[in-house]
Amino acid sequence: MSKRSVWRGPFIKQNFFKAIYLSDSKKIKTTSRNTFILPFLIGKIIQIHNGKFFIPINIREEMVGHKLGEFVNTRLRHIYKKKKTKK
């Protein structure tokens, strides 16, 4: 999983942690992509910044132990344009 030592525990940004406990709504915005997903986040909708937009992610049980940034792509897929055919 992660290379962070066990005695230090999982990383959670303090601003993100405060926002979760102080807000009554299920939707929370964050730019902290390196924050670990812990069991108390299950069922919440977190909007994660990918560098341009905030993308909403619904936290499920399978996501616990991973980082928030793993579920949001930062790069767009390249799509080739179709050439126009002459008639």
N, C-alpha and C positions, 0 to 999 in steps of 0.2 A: 504494500500500500504506500505509505508515505515514508520519507526518510527522517522525519522528525522523531526525536528521542521520546521514549515512553514517559519518562519522569517529567517532561515538560507539558505533556498533554496536547490536545488538539488546539489549533490556533483559531481564535475568534476575535475579530476586530472589535474594540470596545464600543465604537459608535454604532456598529451593527447590533451588538448585544443589547445596548440601551434602547435602540429603536424597536426591537422585538418586544421587549417587556413594557415599554411605555405606550406603544400604539395598541389600540383596540381592534383596528382593522386587520384583515388577513394579508393585505398587500403591503409589501415593504420594498423600497428601492435601495440598492446598494451598488457600489463600484468595487467592493472587496471580493475579488475573484478567488483569493487564496484562503478564504474562510472555510473551515470544515463544516459539513452538514451533520448535525447532532439530532438525536431522537426527538427533542422537543420542537423541532421545526417541521415535523411531519404534518401534512395537511395545509400548510401555509403556502401562499403564492408569493414568491420573491422575484422582483424584477432586477435582473442582473445586467450591468452595463457591458456591452461588447466592444466599446470604443467609439461607437456611433449612436446606437439605440439602446433602450432598456428593453430586454426581452423577458417576458414573464415565464417563470418555471414553477410548476406545481410540484412540491416536494413529496416524494413517495418513500416508502420504507426501504426500497432497494438502494436508494441514494445515500443512506447513512454511511458515514466514513469517507465519502468522497469530498472533493472540493467543489465549490459553486461554479468555478470557471470551467470545469470539465463538461458542463451541460450547455454551454453557449459557445458557438463558433465565432471566432473573431475575423475570419476571412470569408469573403464571398466566393461562391462557386463560379468558375469561369464557364460561360455558355457561348458557344460559337454562333455567330449570326448566319442565317441562311442567305445564300446568294440569290439574287433575283434572276429569273430566267427570262431570256428574250423570247418574244412570240413572233 
